[in-house]
Amino acid sequence: MSDNTPQRRDELAQALAAVHRRIDAACVAADRDPAALTLVVVTKFFPVTDLATLIDLGVTDVGENRHQEAAEKFAELSPERRDRVRTHFIGQLQSNKASAVARYADVVQSLDREKLVGALDRGAQQHDRVVDVTLQVDLAGDDAGRGGVAPAAVPALAEAVAAAQNLRLRGLMAVAPLDADPAAAFEQLRGIHEQVLVDHPEATWLSAGMSGDLEQAVAAGATHLRVGSAILGSRPTPR
Ligand SMILES: *Cc1c(COP(=O)(O)O)cnc(C)c1O
């Protein structure tokens, strides 16, 4: 599983460069500044050696979606590499794990219900940390099990996060529904974000776009892209 050969490093470097070219082209098309975009490389299912190589290649933000795996991998990084990377938790969060996630996650992107706010805030307080939070919005509207708060419930959840002592409301996150046009889904997300910004002008982050739809996300104003397979290769099991 572990692979820190020069071949793997080349493979990752080339894939990373190709994704940056896609982002740059999407920015030209949308008349946006690439510096306004953060690439979060999603390393789930891949070994910590890949994570280390990516940090050495200049990756500043990484994402994981399962608590156990995230906790283990981030703990295995050398302190020097750990200090150079911002860690994002992007998976479904269980309330009994939320406090443990607050121990290592710099950002929790997938907060989607009020019950998690207290748990995450308590965990952040226990570890004397402030955790950045984006609310995951359900754009499918059918609760297909991918998580996310219904658009109508976003304002109340935003209030709850903004009121939490050790959480910082940063914005919104969403995954385009499988059967939907990502451009339309991300435009819907942009509209919900504009509403949130009225009451929370600090919540400027919009996390949208993955390997298959990052161009549409850039066009809709995304500030954070979460890209896994286009950089690391296809995962052994479907998510
Ligand atoms: C796995 C995952 C991604 C990355 O998906 P790719 O299609 O591999 O780029 C992005 N966001 C979330 C929430 C994920 O779980």
Residues whose N, C-alpha, C, O or C-beta is under 5 A from the ligand:
A	BS01	LIG	V42 N65 I90 M210 S211 G212 R226 V227 G228 S229 A230 R239
